[in-house]
């Protein structure tokens, strides 16, 4: 066995310099893994030989040094640093991670007529570890400039579609249980029941934020620039949000979460923050000057409880918000449940939410872009169901049975059906 090990090691070492000079980093990694496997196999064979031949003297450590270590020494000595350069490239690649998702959607909307369309959403993110405590991220998504949607409607004779910057941030986690983030970041605020009463999940805050969570207590805060307002001399670009709460268990399978938040937006006197000049997403505005009538100083309280029912998780939630800067049409709430969980092939979930969001309860621009057509001044039900066809592939239906334009006293019906195929990858 000694002679076999020595012969194999010398043979690999003899040819290593030439071989490694010709392979790519990926090929080099595969070769290195094969060498490590071969070394392990040789150790196993030698061990088996000693067991069948008890008097056989074990080989010395010098004689049977791991082949890959000998290769390192040989290449570092004779290969002009090629091994070190390749290993540095491999190390950097290991610190980078790609992930993303794709969604195909059929949508039918009925509001004073019926409209149907096919839409896609594709997102891809790159994360990289800069150091032991710093990560940076870069993400791209389909769609246009809409801050709460990255959907892209198909059509136009097969024309090319937009792909835009969706994320660009740093994440420093040098303090225990704390993340400091800056740039265009993923929305890390807790959304009760994952519902969009205040914030759409696709909203990407732009600014500086902090996220602290020790498992029992949590606190989130962010300062964000909402818009560069060219319609007014008043500076209303900056807003801030603070959120805190706690998680705790009641028994073996029951989990409870409570929390509260405060958000301050000051657009009163400013023009539309996004879209057309007369688009205020349900909020009150002056039709002559096309400016916001009110500021939005929002206080939120929410609660969730999750427990097992017939061997499946059941989550109940309640969420309430009010705007202290106005005296009417100033509140909103959502109540709902989710039963089941899509965690693998053949699993499923169903959910229901009833929501009412008055015209000036929150800044309409940032709320759920689907409920009531998007924005505030709407009420009604949301039905959802998901079936996992694979661990990373699912089918989902969502139906909105809503009314909007409540403040006018003559609400309009709004019905929306969404059929989705969702795919994700890492």
LOFI-164755 format. One record per residue (C-alpha): residue number from 1; x, y, z. Coordinates in steps of 0.25 Angstrom, whole numbers, always signed. Example, Ala and Ser with C-alpha at 12.3 -4.5 7.8 and 13.67 -1.06 7.14 Angstrom:
LOFI-164755
<tortor resi="1" u="+49" v="-18" w="+31"/>
<tortor resi="2" u="+55" v="-4" w="+29"/>
END
This chain:
LOFI-164755
<tortor resi="1" u="+0" v="+0" w="+0"/>
<tortor resi="2" u="+12" v="+10" w="+3"/>
<tortor resi="3" u="+17" v="+8" w="-11"/>
<tortor resi="4" u="+4" v="+10" w="-17"/>
<tortor resi="5" u="+1" v="+23" w="-10"/>
<tortor resi="6" u="+15" v="+28" w="-13"/>
<tortor resi="7" u="+15" v="+25" w="-27"/>
<tortor resi="8" u="+1" v="+31" w="-29"/>
<tortor resi="9" u="+5" v="+44" w="-22"/>
<tortor resi="10" u="+18" v="+45" w="-30"/>
<tortor resi="11" u="+11" v="+43" w="-43"/>
<tortor resi="12" u="+0" v="+54" w="-40"/>
<tortor resi="13" u="+11" v="+63" w="-35"/>
<tortor resi="14" u="+19" v="+61" w="-47"/>
<tortor resi="15" u="+8" v="+65" w="-57"/>
<tortor resi="16" u="+1" v="+76" w="-48"/>
<tortor resi="17" u="+8" v="+88" w="-52"/>
<tortor resi="18" u="+5" v="+86" w="-67"/>
<tortor resi="19" u="-9" v="+82" w="-64"/>
<tortor resi="20" u="-13" v="+93" w="-55"/>
<tortor resi="21" u="-8" v="+103" w="-65"/>
<tortor resi="22" u="-18" v="+99" w="-75"/>
<tortor resi="23" u="-31" v="+97" w="-67"/>
<tortor resi="24" u="-41" v="+108" w="-64"/>
<tortor resi="25" u="-44" v="+111" w="-49"/>
<tortor resi="26" u="-57" v="+102" w="-50"/>
<tortor resi="27" u="-49" v="+91" w="-56"/>
<tortor resi="28" u="-38" v="+93" w="-45"/>
<tortor resi="29" u="-49" v="+92" w="-34"/>
<tortor resi="30" u="-54" v="+79" w="-40"/>
<tortor resi="31" u="-40" v="+73" w="-41"/>
<tortor resi="32" u="-37" v="+77" w="-27"/>
<tortor resi="33" u="-50" v="+70" w="-22"/>
<tortor resi="34" u="-46" v="+57" w="-30"/>
<tortor resi="35" u="-32" v="+57" w="-23"/>
<tortor resi="36" u="-38" v="+59" w="-9"/>
<tortor resi="37" u="-47" v="+47" w="-12"/>
<tortor resi="38" u="-35" v="+39" w="-17"/>
<tortor resi="39" u="-27" v="+42" w="-5"/>
<tortor resi="40" u="-39" v="+38" w="+4"/>
<tortor resi="41" u="-41" v="+25" w="-3"/>
<tortor resi="42" u="-26" v="+22" w="-2"/>
<tortor resi="43" u="-27" v="+24" w="+13"/>
<tortor resi="44" u="-39" v="+15" w="+14"/>
<tortor resi="45" u="-31" v="+4" w="+6"/>
<tortor resi="46" u="-19" v="+5" w="+15"/>
<tortor resi="47" u="-28" v="+4" w="+27"/>
<tortor resi="48" u="-34" v="-9" w="+21"/>
<tortor resi="49" u="-21" v="-15" w="+18"/>
<tortor resi="50" u="-16" v="-13" w="+32"/>
<tortor resi="51" u="-28" v="-20" w="+38"/>
<tortor resi="52" u="-26" v="-32" w="+29"/>
<tortor resi="53" u="-11" v="-32" w="+31"/>
<tortor resi="54" u="-9" v="-28" w="+46"/>
<tortor resi="55" u="+6" v="-29" w="+46"/>
<tortor resi="56" u="+7" v="-19" w="+34"/>
<tortor resi="57" u="+14" v="-6" w="+39"/>
<tortor resi="58" u="+6" v="+7" w="+37"/>
<tortor resi="59" u="+11" v="+16" w="+27"/>
<tortor resi="60" u="+17" v="+29" w="+33"/>
<tortor resi="61" u="+10" v="+42" w="+32"/>
<tortor resi="62" u="+21" v="+48" w="+23"/>
<tortor resi="63" u="+19" v="+36" w="+13"/>
<tortor resi="64" u="+4" v="+37" w="+12"/>
<tortor resi="65" u="+3" v="+52" w="+13"/>
<tortor resi="66" u="-10" v="+57" w="+6"/>
<tortor resi="67" u="-8" v="+57" w="-9"/>
<tortor resi="68" u="-14" v="+71" w="-10"/>
<tortor resi="69" u="-5" v="+77" w="+0"/>
<tortor resi="70" u="+7" v="+71" w="-8"/>
<tortor resi="71" u="+1" v="+78" w="-21"/>
<tortor resi="72" u="+0" v="+91" w="-14"/>
<tortor resi="73" u="+15" v="+91" w="-10"/>
<tortor resi="74" u="+19" v="+87" w="-23"/>
<tortor resi="75" u="+11" v="+97" w="-31"/>
<tortor resi="76" u="+15" v="+108" w="-21"/>
<tortor resi="77" u="+29" v="+105" w="-23"/>
<tortor resi="78" u="+30" v="+103" w="-38"/>
<tortor resi="79" u="+17" v="+109" w="-43"/>
<tortor resi="80" u="+20" v="+123" w="-41"/>
<tortor resi="81" u="+8" v="+125" w="-32"/>
<tortor resi="82" u="-3" v="+120" w="-41"/>
<tortor resi="83" u="-8" v="+111" w="-30"/>
<tortor resi="84" u="-10" v="+123" w="-21"/>
<tortor resi="85" u="-17" v="+131" w="-31"/>
<tortor resi="86" u="-26" v="+120" w="-35"/>
<tortor resi="87" u="-30" v="+118" w="-20"/>
<tortor resi="88" u="-32" v="+133" w="-18"/>
<tortor resi="89" u="-42" v="+132" w="-30"/>
<tortor resi="90" u="-49" v="+120" w="-24"/>
<tortor resi="91" u="-50" v="+127" w="-10"/>
<tortor resi="92" u="-56" v="+139" w="-16"/>
<tortor resi="93" u="-66" v="+131" w="-24"/>
<tortor resi="94" u="-70" v="+124" w="-11"/>
<tortor resi="95" u="-74" v="+137" w="-5"/>
<tortor resi="96" u="-84" v="+141" w="-16"/>
<tortor resi="97" u="-98" v="+135" w="-17"/>
<tortor resi="98" u="-109" v="+136" w="-28"/>
<tortor resi="99" u="-123" v="+135" w="-25"/>
<tortor resi="100" u="-136" v="+139" w="-32"/>
<tortor resi="101" u="-150" v="+136" w="-36"/>
<tortor resi="102" u="-160" v="+136" w="-48"/>
<tortor resi="103" u="-175" v="+137" w="-48"/>
<tortor resi="104" u="-184" v="+136" w="-60"/>
<tortor resi="105" u="-198" v="+142" w="-57"/>
<tortor resi="106" u="-212" v="+142" w="-64"/>
<tortor resi="107" u="-220" v="+153" w="-59"/>
<tortor resi="108" u="-235" v="+157" w="-61"/>
<tortor resi="109" u="-240" v="+170" w="-55"/>
<tortor resi="110" u="-254" v="+175" w="-55"/>
<tortor resi="111" u="-257" v="+189" w="-52"/>
<tortor resi="112" u="-268" v="+196" w="-61"/>
<tortor resi="113" u="-264" v="+186" w="-72"/>
<tortor resi="114" u="-254" v="+174" w="-72"/>
<tortor resi="115" u="-239" v="+174" w="-76"/>
<tortor resi="116" u="-230" v="+162" w="-76"/>
<tortor resi="117" u="-215" v="+161" w="-78"/>
<tortor resi="118" u="-203" v="+152" w="-77"/>
<tortor resi="119" u="-192" v="+157" w="-69"/>
<tortor resi="120" u="-178" v="+153" w="-64"/>
<tortor resi="121" u="-169" v="+156" w="-53"/>
<tortor resi="122" u="-154" v="+152" w="-53"/>
<tortor resi="123" u="-144" v="+156" w="-42"/>
<tortor resi="124" u="-130" v="+152" w="-40"/>
<tortor resi="125" u="-121" v="+156" w="-28"/>
<tortor resi="126" u="-106" v="+155" w="-26"/>
<tortor resi="127" u="-101" v="+155" w="-11"/>
<tortor resi="128" u="-86" v="+156" w="-8"/>
<tortor resi="129" u="-78" v="+155" w="+5"/>
<tortor resi="130" u="-68" v="+167" w="+5"/>
<tortor resi="131" u="-63" v="+163" w="+19"/>
<tortor resi="132" u="-67" v="+155" w="+31"/>
<tortor resi="133" u="-77" v="+166" w="+35"/>
<tortor resi="134" u="-81" v="+173" w="+22"/>
<tortor resi="135" u="-90" v="+168" w="+11"/>
<tortor resi="136" u="-94" v="+175" w="-2"/>
<tortor resi="137" u="-105" v="+172" w="-11"/>
<tortor resi="138" u="-109" v="+176" w="-25"/>
<tortor resi="139" u="-123" v="+172" w="-31"/>
<tortor resi="140" u="-130" v="+174" w="-44"/>
<tortor resi="141" u="-145" v="+172" w="-48"/>
<tortor resi="142" u="-155" v="+173" w="-59"/>
<tortor resi="143" u="-165" v="+185" w="-60"/>
<tortor resi="144" u="-165" v="+200" w="-61"/>
<tortor resi="145" u="-163" v="+211" w="-50"/>
<tortor resi="146" u="-175" v="+207" w="-42"/>
<tortor resi="147" u="-169" v="+206" w="-27"/>
<tortor resi="148" u="-179" v="+195" w="-23"/>
<tortor resi="149" u="-179" v="+186" w="-35"/>
<tortor resi="150" u="-169" v="+179" w="-44"/>
<tortor resi="151" u="-179" v="+173" w="-53"/>
<tortor resi="152" u="-177" v="+173" w="-68"/>
<tortor resi="153" u="-190" v="+172" w="-77"/>
<tortor resi="154" u="-187" v="+163" w="-89"/>
<tortor resi="155" u="-191" v="+168" w="-103"/>
<tortor resi="156" u="-186" v="+178" w="-113"/>
<tortor resi="157" u="-183" v="+168" w="-124"/>
<tortor resi="158" u="-172" v="+161" w="-115"/>
<tortor resi="159" u="-165" v="+174" w="-112"/>
<tortor resi="160" u="-153" v="+174" w="-103"/>
<tortor resi="161" u="-156" v="+177" w="-88"/>
<tortor resi="162" u="-150" v="+186" w="-78"/>
<tortor resi="163" u="-140" v="+181" w="-67"/>
<tortor resi="164" u="-137" v="+191" w="-56"/>
<tortor resi="165" u="-129" v="+193" w="-44"/>
<tortor resi="166" u="-137" v="+186" w="-32"/>
<tortor resi="167" u="-127" v="+186" w="-21"/>
<tortor resi="168" u="-114" v="+192" w="-18"/>
<tortor resi="169" u="-110" v="+192" w="-3"/>
<tortor resi="170" u="-99" v="+189" w="+7"/>
<tortor resi="171" u="-102" v="+181" w="+20"/>
<tortor resi="172" u="-93" v="+182" w="+32"/>
<tortor resi="173" u="-95" v="+172" w="+44"/>
<tortor resi="174" u="-83" v="+175" w="+52"/>
<tortor resi="175" u="-92" v="+176" w="+65"/>
<tortor resi="176" u="-99" v="+165" w="+71"/>
<tortor resi="177" u="-113" v="+162" w="+65"/>
<tortor resi="178" u="-113" v="+175" w="+58"/>
<tortor resi="179" u="-112" v="+179" w="+43"/>
<tortor resi="180" u="-110" v="+193" w="+38"/>
<tortor resi="181" u="-114" v="+194" w="+23"/>
<tortor resi="182" u="-113" v="+205" w="+13"/>
<tortor resi="183" u="-116" v="+208" w="-1"/>
<tortor resi="184" u="-128" v="+202" w="-8"/>
<tortor resi="185" u="-132" v="+191" w="+1"/>
<tortor resi="186" u="-142" v="+180" w="+2"/>
<tortor resi="187" u="-154" v="+183" w="+10"/>
<tortor resi="188" u="-151" v="+177" w="+24"/>
<tortor resi="189" u="-162" v="+183" w="+32"/>
<tortor resi="190" u="-172" v="+173" w="+38"/>
<tortor resi="191" u="-185" v="+173" w="+30"/>
<tortor resi="192" u="-196" v="+166" w="+39"/>
<tortor resi="193" u="-201" v="+153" w="+32"/>
<tortor resi="194" u="-191" v="+157" w="+20"/>
<tortor resi="195" u="-203" v="+167" w="+16"/>
<tortor resi="196" u="-201" v="+180" w="+10"/>
<tortor resi="197" u="-209" v="+189" w="+18"/>
<tortor resi="198" u="-198" v="+199" w="+19"/>
<tortor resi="199" u="-186" v="+194" w="+11"/>
<tortor resi="200" u="-186" v="+186" w="-2"/>
<tortor resi="201" u="-176" v="+175" w="-2"/>
<tortor resi="202" u="-170" v="+180" w="-15"/>
<tortor resi="203" u="-166" v="+194" w="-9"/>
<tortor resi="204" u="-151" v="+196" w="-8"/>
<tortor resi="205" u="-148" v="+207" w="+3"/>
<tortor resi="206" u="-137" v="+216" w="-1"/>
<tortor resi="207" u="-128" v="+221" w="+10"/>
<tortor resi="208" u="-122" v="+216" w="+23"/>
<tortor resi="209" u="-128" v="+206" w="+32"/>
<tortor resi="210" u="-126" v="+197" w="+44"/>
<tortor resi="211" u="-132" v="+183" w="+48"/>
<tortor resi="212" u="-130" v="+177" w="+62"/>
<tortor resi="213" u="-136" v="+164" w="+66"/>
<tortor resi="214" u="-131" v="+155" w="+78"/>
<tortor resi="215" u="-142" v="+145" w="+75"/>
<tortor resi="216" u="-152" v="+150" w="+86"/>
<tortor resi="217" u="-151" v="+165" w="+83"/>
<tortor resi="218" u="-150" v="+172" w="+70"/>
<tortor resi="219" u="-148" v="+187" w="+66"/>
<tortor resi="220" u="-147" v="+193" w="+52"/>
<tortor resi="221" u="-145" v="+207" w="+47"/>
<tortor resi="222" u="-142" v="+213" w="+34"/>
<tortor resi="223" u="-141" v="+227" w="+28"/>
<tortor resi="224" u="-145" v="+227" w="+13"/>
<tortor resi="225" u="-145" v="+237" w="+2"/>
<tortor resi="226" u="-159" v="+236" w="-5"/>
<tortor resi="227" u="-158" v="+245" w="-16"/>
<tortor resi="228" u="-150" v="+257" w="-22"/>
<tortor resi="229" u="-162" v="+266" w="-23"/>
<tortor resi="230" u="-161" v="+276" w="-35"/>
<tortor resi="231" u="-175" v="+281" w="-33"/>
<tortor resi="232" u="-173" v="+289" w="-20"/>
<tortor resi="233" u="-162" v="+297" w="-13"/>
<tortor resi="234" u="-165" v="+290" w="+0"/>
<tortor resi="235" u="-155" v="+279" w="+3"/>
<tortor resi="236" u="-164" v="+267" w="+6"/>
<tortor resi="237" u="-154" v="+256" w="+1"/>
<tortor resi="238" u="-150" v="+250" w="+14"/>
<tortor resi="239" u="-159" v="+240" w="+23"/>
<tortor resi="240" u="-156" v="+231" w="+34"/>
<tortor resi="241" u="-162" v="+219" w="+40"/>
<tortor resi="242" u="-160" v="+212" w="+54"/>
<tortor resi="243" u="-165" v="+198" w="+57"/>
<tortor resi="244" u="-164" v="+189" w="+70"/>
<tortor resi="245" u="-170" v="+177" w="+76"/>
<tortor resi="246" u="-168" v="+163" w="+82"/>
<tortor resi="247" u="-170" v="+149" w="+79"/>
<tortor resi="248" u="-172" v="+138" w="+89"/>
<tortor resi="249" u="-178" v="+124" w="+91"/>
<tortor resi="250" u="-190" v="+119" w="+98"/>
<tortor resi="251" u="-188" v="+104" w="+100"/>
<tortor resi="252" u="-181" v="+95" w="+90"/>
<tortor resi="253" u="-187" v="+99" w="+77"/>
<tortor resi="254" u="-193" v="+113" w="+79"/>
<tortor resi="255" u="-186" v="+125" w="+75"/>
<tortor resi="256" u="-190" v="+139" w="+77"/>
<tortor resi="257" u="-185" v="+153" w="+71"/>
<tortor resi="258" u="-190" v="+167" w="+75"/>
<tortor resi="259" u="-184" v="+180" w="+70"/>
<tortor resi="260" u="-186" v="+195" w="+67"/>
<tortor resi="261" u="-181" v="+205" w="+58"/>
<tortor resi="262" u="-180" v="+219" w="+55"/>
<tortor resi="263" u="-178" v="+225" w="+41"/>
<tortor resi="264" u="-177" v="+240" w="+37"/>
<tortor resi="265" u="-179" v="+245" w="+23"/>
<tortor resi="266" u="-180" v="+260" w="+20"/>
<tortor resi="267" u="-186" v="+262" w="+6"/>
<tortor resi="268" u="-196" v="+273" w="+9"/>
<tortor resi="269" u="-195" v="+284" w="-1"/>
<tortor resi="270" u="-187" v="+275" w="-11"/>
<tortor resi="271" u="-191" v="+270" w="-24"/>
<tortor resi="272" u="-192" v="+255" w="-28"/>
<tortor resi="273" u="-180" v="+247" w="-23"/>
<tortor resi="274" u="-181" v="+237" w="-35"/>
<tortor resi="275" u="-189" v="+235" w="-48"/>
<tortor resi="276" u="-198" v="+245" w="-54"/>
<tortor resi="277" u="-200" v="+259" w="-48"/>
<tortor resi="278" u="-214" v="+256" w="-43"/>
<tortor resi="279" u="-211" v="+242" w="-38"/>
<tortor resi="280" u="-211" v="+242" w="-22"/>
<tortor resi="281" u="-214" v="+227" w="-20"/>
<tortor resi="282" u="-227" v="+229" w="-13"/>
<tortor resi="283" u="-222" v="+240" w="-4"/>
<tortor resi="284" u="-229" v="+254" w="-3"/>
<tortor resi="285" u="-223" v="+265" w="-12"/>
<tortor resi="286" u="-227" v="+279" w="-16"/>
<tortor resi="287" u="-232" v="+278" w="-31"/>
<tortor resi="288" u="-228" v="+292" w="-34"/>
<tortor resi="289" u="-214" v="+292" w="-30"/>
<tortor resi="290" u="-212" v="+276" w="-31"/>
<tortor resi="291" u="-205" v="+275" w="-17"/>
<tortor resi="292" u="-207" v="+267" w="-5"/>
<tortor resi="293" u="-216" v="+272" w="+5"/>
<tortor resi="294" u="-211" v="+265" w="+17"/>
<tortor resi="295" u="-198" v="+259" w="+24"/>
<tortor resi="296" u="-198" v="+245" w="+28"/>
<tortor resi="297" u="-194" v="+242" w="+43"/>
<tortor resi="298" u="-198" v="+227" w="+44"/>
<tortor resi="299" u="-199" v="+219" w="+56"/>
<tortor resi="300" u="-200" v="+204" w="+54"/>
<tortor resi="301" u="-203" v="+192" w="+64"/>
<tortor resi="302" u="-203" v="+178" w="+60"/>
<tortor resi="303" u="-204" v="+164" w="+65"/>
<tortor resi="304" u="-202" v="+150" w="+60"/>
<tortor resi="305" u="-204" v="+136" w="+66"/>
<tortor resi="306" u="-200" v="+123" w="+60"/>
<tortor resi="307" u="-203" v="+109" w="+65"/>
<tortor resi="308" u="-206" v="+95" w="+60"/>
<tortor resi="309" u="-220" v="+90" w="+55"/>
<tortor resi="310" u="-221" v="+76" w="+50"/>
<tortor resi="311" u="-206" v="+75" w="+48"/>
<tortor resi="312" u="-205" v="+88" w="+40"/>
<tortor resi="313" u="-201" v="+102" w="+44"/>
<tortor resi="314" u="-213" v="+112" w="+45"/>
<tortor resi="315" u="-209" v="+127" w="+46"/>
<tortor resi="316" u="-219" v="+138" w="+51"/>
<tortor resi="317" u="-215" v="+153" w="+50"/>
<tortor resi="318" u="-221" v="+166" w="+52"/>
<tortor resi="319" u="-215" v="+180" w="+47"/>
<tortor resi="320" u="-220" v="+194" w="+50"/>
<tortor resi="321" u="-214" v="+207" w="+46"/>
<tortor resi="322" u="-219" v="+222" w="+48"/>
<tortor resi="323" u="-214" v="+235" w="+43"/>
<tortor resi="324" u="-213" v="+245" w="+54"/>
<tortor resi="325" u="-211" v="+257" w="+44"/>
<tortor resi="326" u="-225" v="+257" w="+39"/>
<tortor resi="327" u="-239" v="+256" w="+46"/>
<tortor resi="328" u="-247" v="+248" w="+36"/>
<tortor resi="329" u="-245" v="+236" w="+27"/>
<tortor resi="330" u="-233" v="+234" w="+35"/>
<tortor resi="331" u="-233" v="+219" w="+39"/>
<tortor resi="332" u="-231" v="+205" w="+33"/>
<tortor resi="333" u="-231" v="+191" w="+38"/>
<tortor resi="334" u="-229" v="+176" w="+33"/>
<tortor resi="335" u="-233" v="+163" w="+39"/>
<tortor resi="336" u="-230" v="+149" w="+33"/>
<tortor resi="337" u="-225" v="+135" w="+34"/>
<tortor resi="338" u="-215" v="+126" w="+27"/>
<tortor resi="339" u="-217" v="+111" w="+28"/>
<tortor resi="340" u="-206" v="+101" w="+24"/>
<tortor resi="341" u="-192" v="+103" w="+18"/>
<tortor resi="342" u="-185" v="+101" w="+5"/>
<tortor resi="343" u="-172" v="+95" w="+9"/>
<tortor resi="344" u="-170" v="+83" w="-1"/>
<tortor resi="345" u="-177" v="+76" w="-12"/>
<tortor resi="346" u="-192" v="+73" w="-10"/>
<tortor resi="347" u="-193" v="+83" w="+1"/>
<tortor resi="348" u="-203" v="+95" w="+1"/>
<tortor resi="349" u="-209" v="+107" w="+8"/>
<tortor resi="350" u="-222" v="+115" w="+7"/>
<tortor resi="351" u="-224" v="+129" w="+13"/>
<tortor resi="352" u="-235" v="+140" w="+15"/>
<tortor resi="353" u="-233" v="+155" w="+18"/>
<tortor resi="354" u="-244" v="+165" w="+20"/>
<tortor resi="355" u="-238" v="+179" w="+19"/>
<tortor resi="356" u="-244" v="+193" w="+20"/>
<tortor resi="357" u="-234" v="+205" w="+17"/>
<tortor resi="358" u="-240" v="+219" w="+17"/>
<tortor resi="359" u="-235" v="+230" w="+8"/>
<tortor resi="360" u="-225" v="+237" w="+17"/>
<tortor resi="361" u="-221" v="+226" w="+27"/>
<tortor resi="362" u="-208" v="+224" w="+20"/>
<tortor resi="363" u="-199" v="+229" w="+9"/>
<tortor resi="364" u="-206" v="+222" w="-3"/>
<tortor resi="365" u="-194" v="+221" w="-12"/>
<tortor resi="366" u="-188" v="+210" w="-3"/>
<tortor resi="367" u="-199" v="+201" w="+0"/>
<tortor resi="368" u="-203" v="+188" w="-7"/>
<tortor resi="369" u="-203" v="+190" w="-22"/>
<tortor resi="370" u="-214" v="+180" w="-25"/>
<tortor resi="371" u="-225" v="+182" w="-14"/>
<tortor resi="372" u="-236" v="+191" w="-19"/>
<tortor resi="373" u="-227" v="+195" w="-31"/>
<tortor resi="374" u="-216" v="+200" w="-22"/>
<tortor resi="375" u="-215" v="+211" w="-12"/>
<tortor resi="376" u="-226" v="+214" w="-1"/>
<tortor resi="377" u="-241" v="+217" w="-1"/>
<tortor resi="378" u="-245" v="+203" w="-3"/>
<tortor resi="379" u="-250" v="+191" w="+5"/>
<tortor resi="380" u="-254" v="+176" w="+3"/>
<tortor resi="381" u="-248" v="+162" w="+3"/>
<tortor resi="382" u="-236" v="+155" w="-2"/>
<tortor resi="383" u="-236" v="+140" w="-5"/>
<tortor resi="384" u="-223" v="+132" w="-7"/>
<tortor resi="385" u="-219" v="+118" w="-9"/>
<tortor resi="386" u="-206" v="+111" w="-13"/>
<tortor resi="387" u="-202" v="+97" w="-17"/>
<tortor resi="388" u="-187" v="+93" w="-17"/>
<tortor resi="389" u="-184" v="+85" w="-30"/>
<tortor resi="390" u="-169" v="+84" w="-25"/>
<tortor resi="391" u="-161" v="+89" w="-14"/>
<tortor resi="392" u="-158" v="+101" w="-23"/>
<tortor resi="393" u="-170" v="+102" w="-32"/>
<tortor resi="394" u="-184" v="+105" w="-28"/>
<tortor resi="395" u="-198" v="+109" w="-34"/>
<tortor resi="396" u="-206" v="+120" w="-27"/>
<tortor resi="397" u="-219" v="+127" w="-29"/>
<tortor resi="398" u="-223" v="+140" w="-23"/>
<tortor resi="399" u="-237" v="+147" w="-24"/>
<tortor resi="400" u="-240" v="+161" w="-20"/>
<tortor resi="401" u="-255" v="+164" w="-17"/>
<tortor resi="402" u="-254" v="+179" w="-14"/>
<tortor resi="403" u="-261" v="+193" w="-14"/>
<tortor resi="404" u="-253" v="+206" w="-16"/>
<tortor resi="405" u="-256" v="+221" w="-17"/>
<tortor resi="406" u="-262" v="+220" w="-3"/>
<tortor resi="407" u="-261" v="+235" w="+1"/>
<tortor resi="408" u="-270" v="+239" w="-11"/>
<tortor resi="409" u="-282" v="+232" w="-5"/>
<tortor resi="410" u="-283" v="+224" w="-18"/>
<tortor resi="411" u="-274" v="+213" w="-17"/>
<tortor resi="412" u="-270" v="+205" w="-29"/>
<tortor resi="413" u="-268" v="+190" w="-30"/>
<tortor resi="414" u="-255" v="+184" w="-33"/>
<tortor resi="415" u="-252" v="+169" w="-36"/>
<tortor resi="416" u="-239" v="+163" w="-39"/>
<tortor resi="417" u="-234" v="+149" w="-42"/>
<tortor resi="418" u="-220" v="+145" w="-42"/>
<tortor resi="419" u="-214" v="+131" w="-46"/>
<tortor resi="420" u="-200" v="+130" w="-44"/>
<tortor resi="421" u="-188" v="+120" w="-47"/>
<tortor resi="422" u="-177" v="+123" w="-37"/>
<tortor resi="423" u="-163" v="+118" w="-39"/>
<tortor resi="424" u="-151" v="+121" w="-30"/>
<tortor resi="425" u="-136" v="+117" w="-31"/>
<tortor resi="426" u="-123" v="+119" w="-23"/>
END
